[in-house]
């Protein structure tokens, strides 16, 4: 796959961990197991040793802060609020009959299938306990160093899912706390990175009592995010003001059945990114999520993020108008945004 990318003039970026984990990892305690950093570093070294010459850019862990984002959602729900949007790929867990939490039964079934105990079933998307974050960050640091040793020419970074956090009057302290939890607390582990990957889909409004739901009547996506393409510019500016490293937008897009809204989203998001470039911010590239309508974790194929539609019965692909529009922007280096 990497060789084909190079043959076609495509510069690949490899992500070594995008939520899916080996089954055996659960027997070691999943992403809260003490062996995770060392194991992940060995895996990363093996990949870099075999494929490093084909990997100009490598991200160790996708959305390393996803656990912190889920903690925020749970905290908002505990206070009787409905957060306006969940991070990409995360759905709610409605109660079962009698108020039972279906996650408990799910964890028990997984533990039985993997011949382990429920307390060891810690998939990456469920690393909502604070014990996991230091291990995840150590895993990133060890992996980065291993990759750089095996493939010095590869540029290495991490990706973080970041909302454009906007404080309403009286909400400044809450906004700062949320920003530190999902962003600032991860930065010490990134000091040796070559770049930082930024992933953004919408904004988060914060008031004196915490995160606010979407305003009545605003346009939302299939993920219940507020339709707000300008969030990307806000996030880029915050990251640039905080981190003295090149930025790559590693995910940006929306789930919608109306492709005309995707085209408009792309136009406004990239116009904001260009304003950042015009102001001298070092943004090296932009990846739209996603090329194909994808499998969105717990939500399956219900949400359509793709620039290309996929018929799940025949596997036939059909490029949408938004794909051709983004291609035109790329070919003209943004001139078609005018």
Rosetta blueprint (number, residue, H / E / L):
1 X L
2 X H
3 X H
4 X H
5 X H
6 X H
7 X H
8 X L
9 X L
10 X L
11 X L
12 X L
13 X E
14 X E
15 X E
16 X E
17 X E
18 X L
19 X L
20 X L
21 X L
22 X L
23 X H
24 X H
25 X H
26 X H
27 X H
28 X L
29 X L
30 X H
31 X H
32 X H
33 X L
34 X L
35 X L
36 X H
37 X H
38 X H
39 X H
40 X H
41 X H
42 X H
43 X H
44 X H
45 X H
46 X H
47 X H
48 X H
49 X H
50 X H
51 X H
52 X H
53 X H
54 X H
55 X L
56 X L
57 X E
58 X E
59 X E
60 X E
61 X E
62 X L
63 X L
64 X L
65 X L
66 X H
67 X H
68 X H
69 X H
70 X H
71 X H
72 X H
73 X H
74 X H
75 X H
76 X H
77 X H
78 X H
79 X L
80 X L
81 X L
82 X L
83 X L
84 X L
85 X L
86 X L
87 X L
88 X L
89 X L
90 X L
91 X L
92 X L
93 X L
94 X L
95 X E
96 X L
97 X H
98 X H
99 X H
100 X L
101 X E
102 X H
103 X H
104 X H
105 X H
106 X H
107 X H
108 X H
109 X H
110 X H
111 X H
112 X H
113 X H
114 X L
115 X L
116 X L
117 X L
118 X H
119 X H
120 X H
121 X L
122 X L
123 X L
124 X H
125 X H
126 X H
127 X L
128 X L
129 X L
130 X H
131 X H
132 X H
133 X H
134 X H
135 X H
136 X H
137 X H
138 X H
139 X H
140 X H
141 X H
142 X H
143 X H
144 X H
145 X H
146 X H
147 X H
148 X H
149 X H
150 X H
151 X L
152 X L
153 X L
154 X L
155 X E
156 X E
157 X E
158 X E
159 X E
160 X E
161 X E
162 X L
163 X L
164 X E
165 X E
166 X E
167 X E
168 X L
169 X L
170 X L
171 X L
172 X H
173 X H
174 X H
175 X H
176 X H
177 X H
178 X H
179 X H
180 X H
181 X H
182 X H
183 X L
184 X H
185 X H
186 X H
187 X H
188 X H
189 X H
190 X H
191 X L
192 X L
193 X L
194 X L
195 X E
196 X E
197 X E
198 X E
199 X E
200 X E
201 X L
202 X L
203 X E
204 X E
205 X E
206 X E
207 X E
208 X L
209 X L
210 X E
211 X E
212 X L
213 X L
214 X L
215 X L
216 X L
217 X L
218 X L
219 X L
220 X E
221 X L
222 X L
223 X L
224 X L
225 X L
226 X E
227 X L
228 X L
229 X L
230 X L
231 X H
232 X H
233 X H
234 X H
235 X H
236 X H
237 X H
238 X H
239 X H
240 X H
241 X H
242 X H
243 X L
244 X L
245 X L
246 X E
247 X E
248 X E
249 X E
250 X E
251 X E
252 X E
253 X L
254 X L
255 X L
256 X L
257 X L
258 X L
259 X H
260 X H
261 X H
262 X H
263 X H
264 X H
265 X H
266 X H
267 X H
268 X H
269 X H
270 X H
271 X H
272 X H
273 X H
274 X H
275 X H
276 X H
277 X H
278 X H
279 X L
280 X L
281 X L
282 X L
283 X E
284 X E
285 X E
286 X E
287 X L
288 X L
289 X L
290 X L
291 X L
292 X E
293 X L
294 X L
295 X L
296 X L
297 X H
298 X H
299 X H
300 X L
301 X L
302 X L
303 X L
304 X L
305 X L
306 X L
307 X L
308 X E
309 X E
310 X E
311 X L
312 X L
313 X L
314 X L
315 X L
316 X L
317 X E
318 X E
319 X E
320 X L
321 X H
322 X H
323 X H
324 X H
325 X H
326 X H
327 X H
328 X H
329 X H
330 X H
331 X H
332 X L
333 X L
334 X L
335 X H
336 X H
337 X H
338 X L
